[in-house]
Every structure is written in C-alpha cells, then in structure tokens.
C-alpha cells in the first residue's frame, strides 16, 4: 500500500539521522496516515479513505468532506477520492 495521503498527496520525505558524533545516515519521514470513514452529507453514506492527520484537520476546518473535495485540486487527489468527488458533484447537480 502506498504511503500517500488520498486527499492532500502528502508522501514520504527523506533526510538524515544525525548522531551525537554527527554521523549521518539516511532515513525516511513517513506521513501520519490513518484509515478513516468520512461521512458525505450529499451522498448520505460513509467514504473510507487513508488520509494524513493534517488532512483530517483540514476536512474538519473546511466544513466536511463535501466542502473539502469541492475546493481540492484534482491532481492532488487519489483515484478513489476523485471518484467520490465526481459522485458528489453529480448528486449536487441532480438535487439543484
């Protein structure tokens, strides 16, 4: 499974472990990913996603999954999230 956030596209970064003796060894900084089920108000169901803790806070700040996906760039979203975004847009168009 890819260690990448489905909503923000955050992935692993690389850097160094630096010892007290200033020895440097390469390491990976992994994003804080969590499996969550976010509720979509438009679809009326839950959507399972693997997102970073920062993305979860952003979703909450923007007022839910529907609002977050409406503003999100398609290039940053995973295939699964993009599919959900299109479903939400279609459902909102049908209701309006």
Secondary structure, DSSP 4 states (H G I P E B T S, - for coil): -----TTT----EEEEEE-TT--EEEEEE---EEEEEEEETTTTEEEEEEEEHHHHHHHHHHTSHHHHHHHS-TTTS-HHHHHHHHHHHHHHHHH-
